[in-house]
Amino acid sequence: MVDWQLIAVTATLFVGVRLFYLTRRRLRFRFPSELAEALKTHERDPIEGRRLIDAYFTKDAAREEQERSALWARAQMDVKAAKELRVRLREDLAANAAARKDLQEPATKNASAEGEVNVIQQLDEDDRRTNQQLEQLDEILKRLGQR
């Protein structure tokens, strides 16, 4: 029998971990006020704070997906777009590696072992897709006379 709650928790954990590392990487020295407010709200009202945090990351993921779609379209004829996309994909691999490392640390053993295995499997699948996309970009760059 399928435990739908475990699947939902695993999927949420995977998306949350992935978005955390991707956002942390992109924030660099800038911390969005919207996220800061959500974290402050979380201290007062954890349920509302969690909703605001989820909304922020959902919106950020949609923005990132839109930017990547535009980059893929431009990359077919634009070396600069292809190289920018390659940088982002390599950052994805680094974020996945950091997430995988954190999941294997003893301090993060608060999640269920089965849920953690599922997240690691999802990270592995994401790495496979990302590596395939990098191969496609390499072919595009070869065709455009760049490497």
N, C-alpha and C positions, 0 to 999 in steps of 0.2 A: 504494500500500500504506500502511496506517495504521501509524504508529509509536506503539505503545501506551505505550512508555516516555516519549515526549515528551508525550503526552496526560496521563499520570499525573503527570509533573513539573509540567506547566502547571496542572493542577487543584490539586495540592498547593500550588504557589506562590500561586495565586489565593486559596485558602482561608487560607493562612498570612498573606498580606499583609492580607487583609480582617480576619481575627481580630486580628492585631497592632494595627491601627489602632482597631478597635472596643474592644479590651481596654484599649489605652493611654488611650483617651478616658475609659473608665469607671473606670479605676484612679485617675485624678486624683492624689490624695495618698496613696493606699493601695496597697501592693505586697503581694499575697497571699503568705503564707509558702510555700504549695505551689509557686508559680511560682519563688520565690527558691531553694527547695531544688532544684528541677529545673535551674535555671541553675548552681547550685554543682555539682551532679552532672555537668552537661554539661562542666565544666572538667576533671573527673577521668576521666569516661567518656562521650565524645561520643554513642555509640550509645544508652546508657541514658538520658542526659540528654535526647536528642532524643525518645525514647519518652515520657518524663515530661512534656516540654513539649507534645508532641502530645496527650497524655492530658488535660492541663490545659485546652488550648484546645478540645478536643472536648467536654469536660464543660461548659465555659463557654458554648459555642455551643448545646448542648442546653438549658441553663438559660435562655439568652436567648430561644430559640425558644419555650419553654414560657411564659415571661413575656409574650411578644408575642401568643401565641395567646390567653392570658387577657385581655390588653388589648383585642384585637380583639373578643372576645365581649362584654366590658363596654362597649366604645366605642359599641355600637349604641344604648345608652340612657344612657351616662354621659359627660358632657362632659369631666370631669377625665381619664378614661381615654383618650378620643380625643385630648386635647391632649398627654398623656404620650406616646402612640404617635406623634403628629406630631413631637414633639421627637426621639424616637429615630430616626425615618425621616430627618429632616433631618440628624441626626448621621451616619447611614449615608452620605448624599450627601457630606458633608464628609470622612468617612473615605475614601471612594472617590476624591475629588478629591486628597487628600493622597497616597494610594497611587499614583495616576496620575502625579502630579508627581514622586514619588520614582523611579518606573520610567523617567521621561524624563530623569533626571539622569545625567550621564556616569559617575558613580561606581558606578551600579548596572548597568553594562553587562556584568556577569559572567554573566548568564543568556543563553540563546540568544535571538537576535532573534525567531525564530518563537514561542518560548515567551512572550516578552514581549508580542508582538502578541496572542496568545491571551488572556493575562491582561487586557490592556487591553480586548479585545472582551468579556470576561466582566464587567469593571467597567462597561462601557457598557450591557450587558444588565441588570445589576443596577440601574443608575441608571434605566433605563426602567421596570422593575418597581416600583422605589421611588416614582417619580413617579406611576405609576398608583395606587399605594396612597395617596399623598398626595391625589390627586384624589378617591378614594373617601372619605377622611376629611373632606375639605372638604364633600362632599355630606352626610355624616352630621352634621357640625357645623351646616350650614345647616338640615337637618331638625330638629335639636335647638334651633335658634334661637341658635346661637353662631357665631362666626367667628374 
